[in-house]
Amino acid sequence: MDRDQIRRFLRLTKLFSKPHPWHGIDIGDQSPDVIKVFIELVPGDTMKYELDKESGFLKVDRPQRFSNICPLPYGFVPQTLCAESVGEYCSTKTGREHIGGDQDPLDICVITERNIPHGNLILDAIPVGGFRLIDGDEADDKIIAVMKGDASFGEMTDIQEVPKHIIERLSHYFLTYKERPFSDEEREIEITHIYGQKEAKEVVNRSIEDYNTHFDMDKKDLFEMIGSGLE
């Protein structure tokens, strides 16, 4: 069985099982201009949900403080990883040494006029900018995007077009959302830059590069196992 046949076999298996949101959903052929987003959290959620990397299900991370409810649908970009390349880009832009990635998929917020009632869904989004957030010594970029086809925001192409109050609310959320209720733990979190679409696309591309670097070997091993089992 050749590689194309194995890929076809893997695509067919998705007809009978749910793909892992991080690894099984394709980012899209138009990346980084238009990308798939898996939504974990929506405005109004008083729990912080996040992907359980092993099972692919959403899990409760923690209750959120009432003062920092997520203002927009929030999730991650499938088949991305913030690792060496993303950390290197952050170091270059900030002049700081020894910045690494947080080893998670790339985070993203999606601006839309429509109410999205729950997470655990995918949508198409257009990156317009991002926040260069550093948590300790780790790059934890937050891409800002608009939902493709959105009547009010879908034509925006850069973060400069996003209303100021939305940027302010997002900034406040990202600077406070890792605070845990009833905990005195202090986190060194800062937003060093708010950048436009060009840099956002670079971060997306680098996160794809990091993902491929870390998971290509696993994919090759999978192809070999399937190929040997179906010969």
Phi, psi and omega in degrees: 000127181273176186297320180296322178294323178294317178299318179297319177300316181295321177297320180294327180296335179293342177291339186242359178209153181282127180289151175294128184301328181279315188259334188265351178259128181282140180294337178113148183288344183262009179298140006266009182289318175227130185227152173283144178230134172261119183272125178260326194221142178230160178304138182101341176292124177264359171251145173269111178261149174209164182289132167278111189298328184283312186270333184088359177271157172283142178231159175281121177273312180187159169293145177267150172292143184295340182276352183228052175290138182300124185279346183217160172305134190224137179192220183215165179264119181301153178055041171231161178207133175268102183223227190299313185293319177294317178297320178297319179296320177297317178299318180298318184283333183256344184076014181259142180267160172063038173267125177248173173278166182273003176066024176242162171298159185291126180283150182206141171248142184240123179273128177206150176280343184276148175278122173256111192286339183204163176273200181065045177213167179241153177209166176264136183222156180245114179296136177237350181171199180182170175250128173273095182258135177241125180248102186070248176240029181240136174285130181223057184303145176241108179283139175252129184223165172246147179288132180299130178085000180296133187294324184268323188243351189296340181270356179292142181238351180208155185297337177298339179274349181283132179307141185302321184294332177291317178298318181295318179294319178295317179302313180298317182298311184291334179278348184235347191289344179271358174290133182260136179302140175062028179234142178264006181296132178253133180250139177272088183241133177212151173255112184274329181213150165247116189245166185268192188296321183301312180290326178300317179295324177296318178296318177301312181299319180292325178290328173294317178300315179297319179299312181297323179297319186275334187246354179300320180297321177297321180294318179298318178298321179295315178302318182293320180293315180294317181299317180290330181281339185252004180291000000 
